[in-house]
Structure formats: C-alpha cells, structure tokens
Amino acid sequence: LATCHEVVLEVKAEGSQSDLPTYTGMSPDEVALVTAARDAGVTFVKRNRLHGGINEVEVKDFSGKVSKFEVPVLLQFNSDRKRMSVIVKRGGSAWCIT
C-alpha cells in the first residue's frame, strides 16, 4: 500500500499540530489506502524522480526505519483490469505489487 500509488505528500502548514503526513491524489481510494497504511505503521515518506522516468519511493516502517524502493514500472489503474500494479526493486530483489 505504501508503494503502489501515485499520491503526493502534502507540505505541512507552519504551526501544524500533527506530525503525521497527509496526502493528496486524483483518487480518493488511493489516498485512503495510503493513509490506512500510515495509520498501521507503514508510512509513505517521499517520492524521488530518478533517471529515465524511474521513481524511488521512501517508506518508513513501524520501527522508524526508512527503506528506499526503486519503481521502474507503474501500470496505471484502468477499468478493464480494475487494478494498478508496480514493479518494485530493492537489494537485488524485485516484486510485482498489485
């Protein structure tokens, strides 16, 4: 949930009382899923654009450890498949997350 999305991290307003990040996105469902992952302890922290259109997603786990995942392929949600998928790489391993 913290890697298979296209939500954007909102910039916190000055004087904000909450330390929790908030998100925006084109799909309210996508925002709700990333927010639920955050509430469960797996927080989307940042997305970096790398060379060749590849993204790098930073995720913080419940212990506070930040991990970086390379996302070389993103298959958009469409009405035929009724899902979105990403290929995620980290440490020589790759996963397809749908």
LINVEN-V57044 format. One record per residue. N is the residue number from 1. RES is the residue in one small letter. SS is DSSP state (2 for helix, 1 for strand, 0 for the rest). Layout:
<<N:RES:SS> <N:RES:SS>>
//
This chain:
<<1:l:0> <2:a:0> <3:t:0> <4:c:0> <5:h:0> <6:e:0> <7:v:0> <8:v:1> <9:l:1> <10:e:0> <11:v:0> <12:k:0> <13:a:0> <14:e:0> <15:g:0> <16:s:0> <17:q:0> <18:s:0> <19:d:0> <20:l:0> <21:p:0> <22:t:0> <23:y:1> <24:t:1> <25:g:0> <26:m:0> <27:s:0> <28:p:2> <29:d:2> <30:e:2> <31:v:2> <32:a:2> <33:l:2> <34:v:2> <35:t:2> <36:a:2> <37:a:2> <38:r:2> <39:d:2> <40:a:0> <41:g:0> <42:v:0> <43:t:1> <44:f:1> <45:v:1> <46:k:1> <47:r:1> <48:n:1> <49:r:1> <50:l:0> <51:h:2> <52:g:2> <53:g:2> <54:i:0> <55:n:1> <56:e:1> <57:v:1> <58:e:1> <59:v:1> <60:k:1> <61:d:0> <62:f:0> <63:s:0> <64:g:0> <65:k:0> <66:v:1> <67:s:1> <68:k:1> <69:f:1> <70:e:1> <71:v:1> <72:p:1> <73:v:1> <74:l:1> <75:l:1> <76:q:1> <77:f:1> <78:n:1> <79:s:0> <80:d:0> <81:r:0> <82:k:0> <83:r:1> <84:m:1> <85:s:1> <86:v:1> <87:i:1> <88:v:1> <89:k:1> <90:r:1> <91:g:0> <92:g:0> <93:s:1> <94:a:1> <95:w:1> <96:c:1> <97:i:1> <98:t:0>>
//
